[in-house]
């Protein structure tokens, strides 16, 4: 058993989940994070949007440090391996310690987890007997797969960034009162588990600034939105400054 002090682990790689509605800036955020980070960033591409987004060069000027591997986003059959098996193979056979070192990968990003969840369910449903509709067991397979995948990725010794779309969850208080809260779009049964495994959960927002739009990340949660920052004291930041975590002497 190896004992470590807090000082020895405080600067370990971070795990982050960033979310927003489609089109607000998930793929751009990955590009800006890659631009500002050491080493290369490997993007596990699910929704097939990051290529066209970053190719425009509007905000992210240098995408040379981004490497992309695409997850099969179709169901098993007709020459495809299916999303579930494709995702499993990438994580267990494709991304090895040797692969990360040889390619100088310091950050691995998944774009995006909301679509991955849907693709896995569609894949599993296509293999069932209910005309493509996922069975209850398929939801459980998907939920355990995603949580265990994040645990595995955290063991790689690199920064992990997951992106997700945004949805609104209805929260019911003990007294029966209700309120709406912005949360990452994924199965309600695992959203707390996934967010709990992350050091940072941030909500990406777009704010008009003159004739342009400024993208920021909310890092402090409240009744209105799910967010947290367990690394430093910032309550928010621009997307460009996200990786500039406050360092203690």
C-alpha beads as a LAMMPS data file, in Angstrom:
LAMMPS data file: protein, C-alpha beads

249 atoms
248 bonds

1 atom types
1 bond types

-500.0 500.0 xlo xhi
-500.0 500.0 ylo yhi
-500.0 500.0 zlo zhi

Masses

1 110.0

Atoms # bond

1 1 1 0.000 0.000 0.000
2 1 1 1.440 3.332 -1.098
3 1 1 0.707 6.387 1.042
4 1 1 0.695 9.840 -0.545
5 1 1 0.404 13.321 0.896
6 1 1 -2.086 15.934 -0.309
7 1 1 0.788 17.925 -1.829
8 1 1 1.729 14.890 -3.925
9 1 1 -1.723 14.513 -5.484
10 1 1 -3.090 18.074 -5.611
11 1 1 -1.719 18.633 -9.127
12 1 1 -2.890 15.314 -10.569
13 1 1 -4.637 15.531 -13.983
14 1 1 -8.155 16.958 -13.857
15 1 1 -11.473 15.446 -14.925
16 1 1 -14.082 17.856 -16.288
17 1 1 -17.604 17.749 -17.704
18 1 1 -18.682 20.757 -19.768
19 1 1 -22.239 21.118 -21.053
20 1 1 -24.480 23.488 -22.996
21 1 1 -27.243 23.401 -25.638
22 1 1 -26.254 22.309 -29.165
23 1 1 -24.454 25.033 -31.079
24 1 1 -23.335 27.089 -28.086
25 1 1 -19.718 25.937 -28.009
26 1 1 -18.855 22.393 -26.867
27 1 1 -16.571 21.569 -29.777
28 1 1 -15.065 25.050 -29.724
29 1 1 -14.349 24.637 -26.001
30 1 1 -12.424 21.440 -26.707
31 1 1 -10.422 23.261 -29.379
32 1 1 -9.555 26.148 -27.054
33 1 1 -8.615 23.753 -24.260
34 1 1 -6.361 21.844 -26.658
35 1 1 -4.810 25.079 -27.875
36 1 1 -3.935 26.141 -24.314
37 1 1 -2.872 22.733 -22.987
38 1 1 0.474 20.972 -22.956
39 1 1 0.904 18.040 -25.326
40 1 1 -1.721 16.775 -27.734
41 1 1 -5.447 16.338 -27.179
42 1 1 -7.163 13.162 -28.346
43 1 1 -10.827 13.692 -29.195
44 1 1 -13.072 10.626 -29.113
45 1 1 -15.597 11.909 -31.628
46 1 1 -19.179 10.688 -31.333
47 1 1 -21.385 13.384 -32.844
48 1 1 -19.159 14.210 -35.847
49 1 1 -19.262 18.000 -35.332
50 1 1 -15.786 18.910 -34.142
51 1 1 -14.123 18.605 -37.553
52 1 1 -16.267 21.159 -39.362
53 1 1 -16.444 23.439 -36.308
54 1 1 -12.692 23.739 -35.874
55 1 1 -11.893 23.721 -39.590
56 1 1 -13.531 27.160 -39.891
57 1 1 -10.737 28.677 -37.803
58 1 1 -13.023 31.408 -36.487
59 1 1 -12.148 31.104 -32.793
60 1 1 -9.671 28.243 -32.513
61 1 1 -6.732 29.351 -34.647
62 1 1 -4.455 26.343 -34.137
63 1 1 -5.964 22.853 -34.144
64 1 1 -2.671 21.103 -34.899
65 1 1 -2.484 19.516 -31.440
66 1 1 -5.856 17.770 -31.846
67 1 1 -5.984 14.108 -32.868
68 1 1 -9.346 12.465 -33.566
69 1 1 -10.670 8.927 -33.316
70 1 1 -14.296 8.343 -34.318
71 1 1 -16.646 6.022 -32.445
72 1 1 -18.980 3.963 -34.638
73 1 1 -22.309 5.746 -34.222
74 1 1 -24.520 3.093 -35.865
75 1 1 -26.012 -0.131 -34.619
76 1 1 -24.307 -3.472 -35.059
77 1 1 -24.848 -5.140 -38.426
78 1 1 -24.374 -4.511 -42.138
79 1 1 -20.607 -4.409 -41.705
80 1 1 -20.564 -2.225 -38.574
81 1 1 -19.368 -3.312 -35.146
82 1 1 -21.910 -1.175 -33.307
83 1 1 -21.381 1.688 -30.864
84 1 1 -21.142 -0.438 -27.699
85 1 1 -18.341 -2.634 -29.058
86 1 1 -16.598 0.252 -30.838
87 1 1 -16.497 2.342 -27.653
88 1 1 -15.283 -0.654 -25.636
89 1 1 -12.529 -1.449 -28.114
90 1 1 -11.250 2.142 -28.218
91 1 1 -11.040 2.381 -24.439
92 1 1 -9.598 -1.058 -23.707
93 1 1 -7.482 -1.861 -26.774
94 1 1 -6.897 1.370 -28.665
95 1 1 -5.940 3.780 -25.894
96 1 1 -3.097 2.174 -23.984
97 1 1 -0.346 3.770 -21.857
98 1 1 2.032 3.192 -24.765
99 1 1 -0.359 4.884 -27.216
100 1 1 -0.727 7.939 -24.966
101 1 1 3.031 8.260 -24.517
102 1 1 3.954 7.702 -28.166
103 1 1 1.481 10.352 -29.325
104 1 1 2.198 12.801 -26.476
105 1 1 -1.477 12.760 -25.440
106 1 1 -1.985 14.862 -22.307
107 1 1 -5.757 15.366 -22.625
108 1 1 -8.528 13.030 -23.807
109 1 1 -11.887 14.588 -24.680
110 1 1 -15.199 12.865 -25.471
111 1 1 -17.554 14.840 -27.726
112 1 1 -20.228 14.213 -26.645
113 1 1 -21.565 11.945 -23.923
114 1 1 -25.245 12.745 -24.587
115 1 1 -25.009 11.443 -28.141
116 1 1 -22.888 8.473 -27.022
117 1 1 -25.632 7.450 -24.621
118 1 1 -28.246 7.591 -27.394
119 1 1 -26.011 5.698 -29.833
120 1 1 -25.311 2.909 -27.343
121 1 1 -29.024 2.509 -26.637
122 1 1 -29.854 2.483 -30.350
123 1 1 -27.135 -0.108 -30.952
124 1 1 -28.293 -2.389 -28.145
125 1 1 -31.913 -1.926 -29.197
126 1 1 -31.097 -2.933 -32.769
127 1 1 -29.766 -6.243 -31.476
128 1 1 -32.917 -6.991 -29.469
129 1 1 -36.324 -8.318 -30.389
130 1 1 -38.365 -5.156 -29.900
131 1 1 -38.055 -3.568 -33.366
132 1 1 -35.073 -1.449 -32.370
133 1 1 -36.502 -0.188 -29.081
134 1 1 -34.027 -0.663 -26.184
135 1 1 -35.079 -3.022 -23.398
136 1 1 -34.843 -2.068 -19.720
137 1 1 -31.671 -4.143 -19.427
138 1 1 -30.121 -2.113 -22.263
139 1 1 -30.484 1.072 -20.203
140 1 1 -28.669 -0.619 -17.334
141 1 1 -25.877 -1.822 -19.647
142 1 1 -25.458 1.714 -20.950
143 1 1 -25.483 3.313 -17.499
144 1 1 -22.884 0.947 -16.032
145 1 1 -20.756 1.220 -19.182
146 1 1 -20.542 5.015 -19.022
147 1 1 -19.780 5.226 -15.303
148 1 1 -17.164 2.484 -15.528
149 1 1 -15.705 4.133 -18.632
150 1 1 -15.107 7.354 -16.726
151 1 1 -13.465 5.444 -13.888
152 1 1 -11.183 3.732 -16.416
153 1 1 -10.267 6.991 -18.135
154 1 1 -9.376 8.621 -14.811
155 1 1 -6.722 5.923 -14.359
156 1 1 -4.866 6.931 -17.541
157 1 1 -2.932 9.758 -15.880
158 1 1 -4.080 12.416 -18.378
159 1 1 -6.653 15.202 -18.265
160 1 1 -10.183 14.051 -19.123
161 1 1 -12.849 16.323 -20.646
162 1 1 -16.357 15.094 -21.379
163 1 1 -18.888 17.300 -23.129
164 1 1 -22.653 16.956 -23.022
165 1 1 -25.749 18.692 -24.254
166 1 1 -27.939 20.529 -21.795
167 1 1 -31.373 19.659 -20.485
168 1 1 -33.711 20.871 -17.755
169 1 1 -34.437 18.636 -14.784
170 1 1 -37.468 19.125 -12.574
171 1 1 -36.483 19.079 -8.890
172 1 1 -39.134 18.376 -6.258
173 1 1 -38.483 19.592 -2.707
174 1 1 -39.665 17.743 0.389
175 1 1 -42.489 20.271 0.820
176 1 1 -43.735 19.495 -2.690
177 1 1 -42.495 22.703 -4.323
178 1 1 -40.758 22.336 -7.679
179 1 1 -38.096 24.148 -9.639
180 1 1 -36.197 23.656 -12.902
181 1 1 -32.440 23.135 -13.041
182 1 1 -30.027 23.070 -15.987
183 1 1 -28.044 19.811 -15.966
184 1 1 -25.920 17.760 -18.390
185 1 1 -28.152 15.700 -20.656
186 1 1 -27.770 12.053 -19.668
187 1 1 -29.690 9.377 -17.812
188 1 1 -31.070 10.792 -14.562
189 1 1 -29.876 7.654 -12.778
190 1 1 -26.205 8.373 -13.476
191 1 1 -25.968 12.162 -13.736
192 1 1 -25.014 12.535 -10.058
193 1 1 -22.552 9.636 -10.291
194 1 1 -20.839 11.052 -13.391
195 1 1 -20.724 14.594 -12.025
196 1 1 -19.469 13.299 -8.682
197 1 1 -16.490 11.657 -10.396
198 1 1 -15.509 14.949 -12.039
199 1 1 -13.343 17.635 -10.436
200 1 1 -15.095 20.290 -12.493
201 1 1 -18.606 20.508 -13.909
202 1 1 -19.103 23.648 -15.962
203 1 1 -21.998 25.130 -17.891
204 1 1 -20.917 26.885 -21.090
205 1 1 -22.806 30.113 -21.799
206 1 1 -22.650 32.638 -24.638
207 1 1 -22.788 36.318 -23.647
208 1 1 -23.187 39.159 -26.165
209 1 1 -20.219 41.543 -26.056
210 1 1 -20.603 44.411 -28.485
211 1 1 -20.836 42.993 -31.982
212 1 1 -19.443 39.619 -30.923
213 1 1 -20.244 36.752 -28.567
214 1 1 -18.058 35.865 -25.589
215 1 1 -18.112 32.293 -24.333
216 1 1 -17.766 31.631 -20.632
217 1 1 -18.016 28.711 -18.240
218 1 1 -20.047 28.862 -15.034
219 1 1 -18.131 26.940 -12.363
220 1 1 -20.306 27.497 -9.290
221 1 1 -23.613 25.694 -8.972
222 1 1 -26.838 26.956 -7.498
223 1 1 -30.522 26.073 -7.556
224 1 1 -30.672 27.079 -11.218
225 1 1 -27.742 25.107 -12.644
226 1 1 -25.455 22.143 -11.961
227 1 1 -21.817 23.231 -11.664
228 1 1 -18.855 22.780 -9.343
229 1 1 -15.147 23.536 -9.126
230 1 1 -13.069 21.419 -6.762
231 1 1 -9.705 22.577 -8.129
232 1 1 -9.533 26.302 -7.363
233 1 1 -11.682 29.181 -6.131
234 1 1 -12.955 30.478 -9.468
235 1 1 -16.707 30.758 -9.822
236 1 1 -16.490 31.271 -13.571
237 1 1 -14.046 31.932 -16.379
238 1 1 -13.800 32.431 -20.095
239 1 1 -13.444 29.263 -22.136
240 1 1 -9.953 30.409 -23.165
241 1 1 -8.850 30.570 -19.514
242 1 1 -10.427 27.313 -18.378
243 1 1 -7.148 25.366 -18.066
244 1 1 -5.420 28.190 -16.191
245 1 1 -6.213 26.768 -12.784
246 1 1 -4.945 28.701 -9.794
247 1 1 -1.747 27.103 -8.494
248 1 1 -0.758 27.198 -4.851
249 1 1 2.886 27.785 -3.970

Bonds

1 1 1 2
2 1 2 3
3 1 3 4
4 1 4 5
5 1 5 6
6 1 6 7
7 1 7 8
8 1 8 9
9 1 9 10
10 1 10 11
11 1 11 12
12 1 12 13
13 1 13 14
14 1 14 15
15 1 15 16
16 1 16 17
17 1 17 18
18 1 18 19
19 1 19 20
20 1 20 21
21 1 21 22
22 1 22 23
23 1 23 24
24 1 24 25
25 1 25 26
26 1 26 27
27 1 27 28
28 1 28 29
29 1 29 30
30 1 30 31
31 1 31 32
32 1 32 33
33 1 33 34
34 1 34 35
35 1 35 36
36 1 36 37
37 1 37 38
38 1 38 39
39 1 39 40
40 1 40 41
41 1 41 42
42 1 42 43
43 1 43 44
44 1 44 45
45 1 45 46
46 1 46 47
47 1 47 48
48 1 48 49
49 1 49 50
50 1 50 51
51 1 51 52
52 1 52 53
53 1 53 54
54 1 54 55
55 1 55 56
56 1 56 57
57 1 57 58
58 1 58 59
59 1 59 60
60 1 60 61
61 1 61 62
62 1 62 63
63 1 63 64
64 1 64 65
65 1 65 66
66 1 66 67
67 1 67 68
68 1 68 69
69 1 69 70
70 1 70 71
71 1 71 72
72 1 72 73
73 1 73 74
74 1 74 75
75 1 75 76
76 1 76 77
77 1 77 78
78 1 78 79
79 1 79 80
80 1 80 81
81 1 81 82
82 1 82 83
83 1 83 84
84 1 84 85
85 1 85 86
86 1 86 87
87 1 87 88
88 1 88 89
89 1 89 90
90 1 90 91
91 1 91 92
92 1 92 93
93 1 93 94
94 1 94 95
95 1 95 96
96 1 96 97
97 1 97 98
98 1 98 99
99 1 99 100
100 1 100 101
101 1 101 102
102 1 102 103
103 1 103 104
104 1 104 105
105 1 105 106
106 1 106 107
107 1 107 108
108 1 108 109
109 1 109 110
110 1 110 111
111 1 111 112
112 1 112 113
113 1 113 114
114 1 114 115
115 1 115 116
116 1 116 117
117 1 117 118
118 1 118 119
119 1 119 120
120 1 120 121
121 1 121 122
122 1 122 123
123 1 123 124
124 1 124 125
125 1 125 126
126 1 126 127
127 1 127 128
128 1 128 129
129 1 129 130
130 1 130 131
131 1 131 132
132 1 132 133
133 1 133 134
134 1 134 135
135 1 135 136
136 1 136 137
137 1 137 138
138 1 138 139
139 1 139 140
140 1 140 141
141 1 141 142
142 1 142 143
143 1 143 144
144 1 144 145
145 1 145 146
146 1 146 147
147 1 147 148
148 1 148 149
149 1 149 150
150 1 150 151
151 1 151 152
152 1 152 153
153 1 153 154
154 1 154 155
155 1 155 156
156 1 156 157
157 1 157 158
158 1 158 159
159 1 159 160
160 1 160 161
161 1 161 162
162 1 162 163
163 1 163 164
164 1 164 165
165 1 165 166
166 1 166 167
167 1 167 168
168 1 168 169
169 1 169 170
170 1 170 171
171 1 171 172
172 1 172 173
173 1 173 174
174 1 174 175
175 1 175 176
176 1 176 177
177 1 177 178
178 1 178 179
179 1 179 180
180 1 180 181
181 1 181 182
182 1 182 183
183 1 183 184
184 1 184 185
185 1 185 186
186 1 186 187
187 1 187 188
188 1 188 189
189 1 189 190
190 1 190 191
191 1 191 192
192 1 192 193
193 1 193 194
194 1 194 195
195 1 195 196
196 1 196 197
197 1 197 198
198 1 198 199
199 1 199 200
200 1 200 201
201 1 201 202
202 1 202 203
203 1 203 204
204 1 204 205
205 1 205 206
206 1 206 207
207 1 207 208
208 1 208 209
209 1 209 210
210 1 210 211
211 1 211 212
212 1 212 213
213 1 213 214
214 1 214 215
215 1 215 216
216 1 216 217
217 1 217 218
218 1 218 219
219 1 219 220
220 1 220 221
221 1 221 222
222 1 222 223
223 1 223 224
224 1 224 225
225 1 225 226
226 1 226 227
227 1 227 228
228 1 228 229
229 1 229 230
230 1 230 231
231 1 231 232
232 1 232 233
233 1 233 234
234 1 234 235
235 1 235 236
236 1 236 237
237 1 237 238
238 1 238 239
239 1 239 240
240 1 240 241
241 1 241 242
242 1 242 243
243 1 243 244
244 1 244 245
245 1 245 246
246 1 246 247
247 1 247 248
248 1 248 249
